[in-house]
Every structure is written in structure tokens, then in C-alpha cells.
Amino acid sequence: MASPIDPTSAAFLLTENRNMPMHVGGLQLFKKPEGAGRSYAREMYEASLDVDEIAPLFLKHPYRSARTAGQLVWKPDDQFDIEHHVRHSALPKPGRVRELLELCSRLHSTRLAWERPLWEAHIIEGLRDGRLAMYTKTHHALVDGISAMRLLQSVLTTDPDKRGMPPMWAAQPGTRSSRSDDADEGSITDVPVHALRSAMGITAEAVGMPGALVKTISKGLRNETSALSLYAPRTIFNQQITGSRRFAAQDWPVERLRAIGKSTGTTLNDVVLAMCSGAIRTYLLELDALPESTLVAMVPVGLNAKQSHLASAEGGNAVGAVMARLGSHLHDPADRLKSIHASMRDGKEGLSSMTPAQIMAMSAIGQAPAILTPLLRMQGIVRPPYNLIISNVPGPRSTHYWNGAELLGTYPLSIPINGMALNITCTSYDGKMCFGLTGCRRTVPHLQRLLTYLDDELKALEKAAGI
Amino acid sequence: MASPIDPTSAAFLLTENRNMPMHVGGLQLFKKPEGAGRSYAREMYEASLDVDEIAPLFLKHPYRSARTAGQLVWKPDDQFDIEHHVRHSALPKPGRVRELLELCSRLHSTRLAWERPLWEAHIIEGLRDGRLAMYTKTHHALVDGISAMRLLQSVLTTDPDKRGMPPMWAAQPGTRSSRSDDADEGSITDVPVHALRSAMGITAEAVGMPGALVKTISKGLRNETSALSLYAPRTIFNQQITGSRRFAAQDWPVERLRAIGKSTGTTLNDVVLAMCSGAIRTYLLELDALPESTLVAMVPVGLNAKQSHLASAEGGNAVGAVMARLGSHLHDPADRLKSIHASMRDGKEGLSSMTPAQIMAMSAIGQAPAILTPLLRMQGIVRPPYNLIISNVPGPRSTHYWNGAELLGTYPLSIPINGMALNITCTSYDGKMCFGLTGCRRTVPHLQRLLTYLDDELKALEKAAGI
């Protein structure tokens, strides 16, 4: 039975090309349970194949033919082969995190073929420290990045002794308990998993009827409200990209970031942005490519119903976006943090004075830049109003497990697009702030150096804060 | 600069679908040189990336657009990314041959995307015995299976001390010395590498102008000459296939096979076919699916210029095909071998009395069944005249090396198609007969059992021959 594809999903499928695969990814690191044998990875792999029924989301693939009158539709895969989608891999020696990130980079570079359901999961062994990894890849036409993270979390438990737990792709009776047990301030708040593409629903509207909504965006941008900035300097991040990807990931204790925030009167999210700002500054300086004016980051933020004047069917959260001036032209780490804090505060104030349609429009920019760029161009807006997207998605605060294996960290892989070659997405988990940096390998050389610079910047911020 | 795609290559590209990927593969096993360190696989991988210029064959990809007036053309990849094509992989624990064959099965199941050059090479570490493996995958639109094997061999040397050797995909000054240093009787003889698709050239003609040549085939089949058999029973191999693959490979000393031939007055190739026949018989008996009449195998054979009345520009070899009755309904191994020997002798005699056009037509059946099947059907020939293809391609008799690493064995992966779910291709190398079995995983369950049965059958034949 074929079912229609909503306009946004179709747009993600149709704008995709070799240079811009439109899938999001997740890297999860696990600790083997006590007493696990040498073949634990294989057992975990076999447990993930052993599924009675596949959830419909993971069973459908895009299909177009004369019989569908050329229309793109979803069709269940009647030859579904789970071994194509779930794979058991290993790392070459010496099995460092470096080899893991190389494998993820490679897996994230390859497009998902339309002829099968649009996802893959790789259970990866061979880390020399004995940890296990899982890399998952899901097309943006199925879930957006945030929902993908939530979906991965939704199958976990806080009970280390629970066994017989199904993987993400198993069909489950009833609804999942998906709300994370906490949500951080200043960031995107909980998105219910059973309304998987709820955030995308907003974008669907933007794409489905470009007229009104895009005019709103364009008006907003031209007005240069405090929430928006039309001026973002050109950087190496803002050029055509290729289909090669590099992924880098690392985590730092949330406590360290929080202490800086406490001592400087800034938020956790401000500190995350300051780390990124300082790291990018060092990176661009080394390439002799730092612009004289500040870089601007698009930062999605969560708004409560009152702030947004919107109450969604799900009980009232909306997503907006702030254009944050990163202060990357400033020499002093403390000055950069101060500048970011002010920019975010102004931005959020600006957002709360926007109309619901304006907030929806802002949201749409963040969710679907690849689709909106041509639309904006039609409105005479040629340059993107920001240099990169930095998202910070709060996750669970407590330790979670899958069939006894402890989740140690979870790192998002995102979608670089033409004109936006670097994406930074962070998520908090169990006292750690996990950074995932996804870039075009050619346009953003030596991406992994940013990890060192993030660490340097955290230390510099601590010093500046007198910690 | 775009260049035209010949009709056969285009046909391979256009008939391809999810269930019938049209690429051939090769698995090569290497022994590390003396004194190789723990990171030898990585060094080998890095050496294969370190290429000044890519050979044009490995740089072009199919392309079609309004600018090419909808025609499929070859276009050099102007964003060629060698790290997409050459990959460094590892096997999960325990790193047996089983894990290697599983990885090859998986890699062989996935289609090559048109948006990039149509090949991949995977350098694989993690075999517990310390050997290294390389799996290569090349689209049939670039090379046929035999040329692919020759191409792999063409970069090797008999000199264990030679270093600085380029990989297969490097552009090379001058022509390669590609003729293998020996060729076995009764099999396909040498195909020069610099005329990569020479065997396919014949098929191109068959496809390019279906009329005359297909009529010849159809006439040949209807005449039931001794070289042909119109009656092949239906088996589980002759049904629609899926896109899942299983690959199994093993080698046996050529000496053992040769001794059986000597003692029974049969050829090496007869013994290979008898091993296959006995193994398939046991396999089908176990599934309660053995037909009462014999299975028929299509066996490509080499013909010298005199036999074929054909002298190609390359100096005179042509390829024909014999329909070999495998005697799979016979209980006694010695009877099966006798029956195969008689069938092959008659078949080759039949071939030598055929006209050049008929031989070309026979050849075409073997090379491109997926393309010819619909053409034959137009001629009223509904059922394939054989149950499976068994090829035996002679390779070098001496030990070969790549940058000091000794090639231990080389195993071909072929193309199952609808109605022909199992393919067996053998190649001799350095005193070993290397078998590669490629099947649809769903249509041919537990394919790997055939390896055990091949071994059993070799023993049974030795016993029957009084060895």
C-alpha cells in the first residue's frame, strides 16, 4: 500500500544529491555489561536482528513510477532484508577513537539508496579500550536530527538489569515513553517521539506554500530586528561543498561548563557557544582566514507556549532560532562570552516579540536551509544571514542502558549543505556535554583540530572566570 | 569531456536494479611480508591511496541529463575522491574466514551509485591467522568478470622484493604486460587487458542488432545440436532472485584434481564440473529438491583460431560455450564424471562445427544472459537452456606478489540474475584451484554448505579413481 509523502519530506528527497546527502546520524558509545564475553558485540548484533516486526517508519521507501503518475510515494518494502540495514563492523588497528571517527565519516558520506528503507545501523567493535559503538543513519525525510536523537534514547532504560529490550527499529505495542526526564533551559525542549516530524511539520508549511511564509522571513531579515542579522561575513564554511564528510566528536563534563556560567552570569548554552567561538577563531586564524567582523551562528532555541503565543497539539512547545554573534573577532575569551550572552539575550527577547508566523519562519530557516535557500534567493536575499548552525539539544541526565550495556556518550552527526560546510550539534547526557562536528572534508580541512581547540577554549574560559 | 557509452555497457547499466546489481567482484588473500609490523594493513591502504593519476577507466561515471539529450554518456568525475573508492576495513571477532565471507557478501550486495565512478576496493584486516584480504568491486559496464580478474593480476609481479608498485586503479605509462604466463586447456584462454571489454565486444554486437544474431541463437537452440540442450529441469536456482547475496570460497590443490583426471582419462575442467555436480546433488537432495533429470551447466570454453574459424585482432582466440549435462541424477561419482566428460567432448566437437556467428552467439548467451533473456523470449524461447553457469578461468601458475605481500589465493564473485540464482567461477593460481560461489541469499539458502559438499565430492572422486 502506497501512502503519500508530505511536501517537506519530498523536498528533502528531491534536493538531495551526491554532494548533499540528507541523512542525520548518531554515534553512541556503550560499555559492555559485567561478565560480557569476547563475542558480546556479535550477541548485541544478533539481538538487534531478532525483531518480530519492523516499525512502519523503518519499512517504507520512496517510490515513483508511471503507476503513481510520477508522484513520489512511500511504499512498504516487500523484500525487506534486515541484514542490509543492520550491520556488524569492526575497526582497523590500533582501534583508537580516531579509527572510529574515520569509519563514521565514511559511513556518513554515502547516500541512502531510495530502493530500500532509508536507514542503516552499524554495531562496531574493535575499540582498543573495549567499548562498543553504534552508528545510525536515518534520512531527514523520516526524522529530523532532534527526533532521531530522541528515537535513539526512547529504547533505552535506566534499569541496568533489564534485558530483552528491542532495538529502535522494532514495532512496539502502544506508544513509547519518550519524553526525556529533564530539559535544559535556553535550548530546544522536548519533542515527543510519536509525533516524529512535528518540528518538520512547521517547515512543511513553509515549503508547501512558499508565498506568505517566505515573505515573512524575508521581511524579518530585511527589518534587521534584534533577533536577526543580515550581515554574516563570508568564511571558508560558506562555499560549495563536496560529498566527502569528516566527523569529530568529544565530550566534556557539564559541571565544568556550568561552573563558568555560574561565575560569569551566563547560561550553559552561552558557554557552549563561547567554546565553539574560540575554537573556530583559532582554527580560522591558523588558516589565515579569520574575518574581521564576527561570525554569526544560527542557534535553535526552545520557547514555551506563552513566549511563542503558540500552543501545539502536543502541549505547547515551539522552536525558534536566534542569530548569535559569536564575537570571533574579539581577542579575549571573556569578551567573546560576554558578547555571546548579550546577543543571545537580545535574540530571545526579539523572538518573544515576534508573531507566531515569524517564529515559525525562523524555525523553518534552521530546519531546512537547503530547501529555503533557493526560496530566499527568489526574494532577493542572496547571502545566508549566518555562517553555521550550532544546536544544543538537552538529553537525559541519568545513566541509561540497552540490555545491560551502559550508554557512555551520544554524539550527533548532522547535514552540511552548500554554503554551510560545518555543523556543530551538542547534546547533554549523564553529566557530559557531547559535541558532534560534521563537515565537508574538503571545504573544512583538518576538522578534528577543532576538538583540541574546543578543549583549549574551555580551559581559557575557566581561567577567565577565575576557576 | 563526455564520451559515448557503447550499447552493451548501457544495457548493463539500464537492466540493473536492486535485485540484480551488475558488478563483478574479486577476493584476494595476501600474506604479509617478513618483518611487517602491526600497522602493515594501514601502510598497504595508504600505499593504495598514494596514486599520481587515476586510470581513465576508474575515473568515469555514467551521466545523463537534458544537456546530453537524455543519452547516457561517460563523464570524468571532476570531484573524484579516492577515499570514497578505496577503503580500509576490519573483521569482527573471531576473525575467521566466515567473517570475511560475510563481509564480502554484504559488500557485494550493494549497488554502485551512478553519481561516482563504478568501483570500490576494500583492504581488510582482522583475519586471526594474520592474512590480509582485498575485496574489489567493478561494474560490468567497465569490465567483464574475466577481464576484472586479469586486471587484478596485471599489477602483480613474481618478484617478492619489488616495491613501489602501483595499485590497479593507477594510470600507467605504456601498456601493461597482462598475458598470464600460462593457460590451461579446455578453458577460456588469455584475454588481453588493454582490450578490456573484448569478450564483451561480441555481446555488444548481439545486443546492438538483435535481429540476425539472436535468430542464430534461437535457431541453434531449436536445432538441438549436440552443443546445446534445450531441456534443463526447473530447480530452486531458476527463479526470481532478491538483492541479498551470499559468497562462499575455498581452494583445493590443482594436483589432486589433476590426479583424478589422469587416472580416469578426463580433463581438469571435467573434474571441476564433477565436483560441482556432486556438491549440487547433495545440496539439492538435502532440500528434497533434486530433479529427476540432469542439471545442465553453461560452461564457457576457449577455442583456438583454427577451431573457431575466427581470428580476432588480438591474435586469435575466441570464446564459446558448451551446455554440459552434469549427471546430477546419477548416484555414482564415477558415472557423473564419465557423463560430464562425454557431454563436454560432444559439446566442443559441436562447437568446432559451428559457424563463427553461431559461436559468437553462444558466447553472447554466456556473457549477458540478463540482457539476452528478453530477446530470446521474443523468439519464443521461454526457458533458459541451462541451470547455472560454471566458469573456470586459468590464472598464473607461479607465486605473485604486490609490494612484497604474497598473493595466497584469488576468488571471483560473480553476478546472479533472475532465473539464475547461483554462479560458480573458478580460477587456478599457484597450484590451487580457487572456487568462488555467488548466490542469492534467499533463493539459495545455506550456500556455504556447498563448500563442504565440494570437499566431500573431491574425496569421493579420488576414491572412485582409486587414488
Interface residues (C-beta under 8 A of the other chain):
Chain A: N17 R18 N19 R38 S39 A41 R42 Q79 D81 E83 H84 R87 H88 S89 A90 L91 P92 K93 P94 R106 S109 T110 R111 A113 E115 R116 E125 G126 T242 G243 S244 R441 R442
Chain B: N17 R18 N19 R38 S39 A41 R42 Q79 D81 E83 H84 R87 H88 S89 A90 L91 P92 K93 P94 R106 S109 T110 R111 A113 E115 R116 E125 G126 T242 G243 S244 R441 R442
